[in-house]
Amino acid sequence: MAGEDYGIVLDFLPKGKPNTFKPEPIAQVIGTDSFTLLEIVPKPGVSLKVGEKIYVGKEERDKVEYIKKRIQFKELTNNAISELDKTIEKIILDGPKKFLDFFNTAGSITIKRHQLELLPNLGKKHMQDILKEREKKPFESFEDIENRVHLMPNPVKTIVKRIMLELEAVDEKHYLFCRPPAKQDDRFRHGFYKPKP
């Protein structure tokens, strides 16, 4: 998966985290493409708002001084965690095509297991109904999935739950939507980082 271009601010700490050696403003951000969790340092004098979309890509950044590091779920502040569900849902609703494509093209992982079965609350019956329906005609919206698949749980909420599982996991085998965690040694190879001068 490529690096993130944009992120949504989950929390902004103008004085940094308590008990840090070098206090500096930081924000915790989730990427809009692969749901990568990042800690960023804003440019001097820049104040960020929770829910704000900011550019975190490789080109000139207007609000971000540098990406401090990728972080794990357990490193999120309580405020960031409380924003996570609704932020993920907003990202899905703002760019539904990628997630509809998943329902329209997801395939088998093994002979006995299908990617669709990794979604929370989806069993073999749902999977078979989805496969049967998409053969007739690709799904065009989340409502279309709910209307055509009997007793289908809310597709958006289902994807949110799966993304939350992937973010919280430390040893997940299959990542459907999130960028797998980086090894510590590989962190500077991901295109996010700009070493401190």
N, C-alpha and C positions, 0 to 999 in steps of 0.2 A: 504494500500500500504506500502511496506517495505521501509526502508531508502535507500538513494542513495549510490552507491559505487564509482561512478565517476562523475565528473562535468567538464564543459567547462568554461574557464575563459572568462567573458564578459568585465570586466574592472579591471585594477590593479592600485591602488593608493599607491605608495611607501611611501608617507608621510601621508596617511590616509585622511579622509574627512576634509575639512576646518571647523573651529569652533568646533572641538571636544575637549572634556576635556582632554583626554589622546591620543595624536597623536600616531598612530601605523600603519604600512602598512596593508592594507586590499585589498581583491579581492572580486568582485561580480561574482558569479558562478551560472550556471544552471545545475541541475542534468540531467544525460543522460537517466535515467529510468522513472522518474515521473515528470520531468521538475520543480523540486523544486528549488526555488530561495534562494541562501545562501550567507551569507557574511562570509568570512573566513580570518583568520590571518595566513600568511605564516610563516614558520620557519625562525629564524634569518638568515639574509644574502641571503635568497631565493628571486629571482626576477621572477615574473610570466609574461607570455606573453598572450595577448588577443588571444583567439582561442586554447590555450593549454588545453589538457585533463589532469586532475589531479585526484589522488585518494583521496576520501573524506570519505571512509567507516570506519568501526569500528576497523579495524586492524591498525598496525603501518603505519603511513602516512609519505611518504618521503619528501613532500614539505609543508604540512599543519601542523601548530602548533595546532590549534583548530578551530572548527566551532563556529563563534561568535554568529550567530543567523540565523533563517529563516527570509527572508524579503519579502515584498509585492512588486508588480510591481511599485507602486508609490515611493518606496524607491530606485529604480535603478537610477544610474547616466545617464546622457544624452548619454555618450559613450556606456554604457551597453545596453541601449534601441536601439541604432543604430546597435548594433551587433546581436540583438535578433532574428530577422527574419531568417537571413542566418545561424545562429547557430542552430536554431530549425530544419531548412531544412536539415542541415548536419547530425544532430542526426537521423532524419527520414531515410535519404538515407544510413547511416552507419548501421542501424538496421531495415530494412524494414519489416521483418517477423511479428513483433508485430502489425504493422499498416495494413498489408495485412490481418492478422487474424481478425482485426476489421471488414474489409469489408466482410470477409467470414463468420463471426459468429455473428455480431451485431444483437440484438433482440429488441423486443418491450419494451417501457417504460410504456405505458398505452395502453388501447384498441385502442385509436385513434392516438398514437404517437410512432414513431420508433426512435431508436438511430441514424440511418442514417440521419434522418431529422434534427438532431442537427448540422450537418455539414453545414457550410455556402454555399449558392447557390445550395443546394440540396433540391429539392421538392419531392412531392409524386411520380411523374413520374420517376425521377431518382431512387428513393428508390425501386419502383416496378421492374424497369429494372435490378437493381443490384440483388435483391432477385431472380428474374427469372433466371438470368445468373449464379449465384452461385449455384443454384440447379442443373444446367446441369454439371458444373465443377467448382471447387474453382478457384479463381483468383490467378495467379502465379506471377504477377508483376504489378506495377502501370500502365505500358503500356498496359498490358492485360485488365485492367479495362477500360482504355480510348478506346481501340479498340472494346470492346464488349458492352459498355454502350453508347447509342446514346446521343450525345451532353454533354458528361460527362466533367465537369470542371477538370482541372489538379488536380489529387488526392493529390499529395504532397502539392501543394499550398493551397488546401482546408483544409488539416490537419493542416498546419502551421497557417492558419487563425483561426481555432477552438482552437488551443492551445493558441494563443495570446488572444482570447476572455476569455478563462478560467483563464489565468494569470492576466488579467486586471480586471476581475469581482470581486466584493466584496460580492455578494449575489447569486452566480450561484447555481442553484438547481442540475444540473447534470454535473459531471466531467467525461469526457470520457478518457482523457489522462493525466491530471495533478493531482497532489496530492492536495486534498482540503486544504484550509488554516487552520493552527492550531490555536486553541484558545491560547491566551497568557499564560494561566495557564498550558497548556499541553506541552509547548515547550520542557521541559527536558525529556519528555517520548518518544521522537521520535528517539533516538539512534544516533542523529547527535552530540549532545552537550557534551562537556567535560567542566565542570565548571572550572573556573580559580583557580589555586592553591592559 
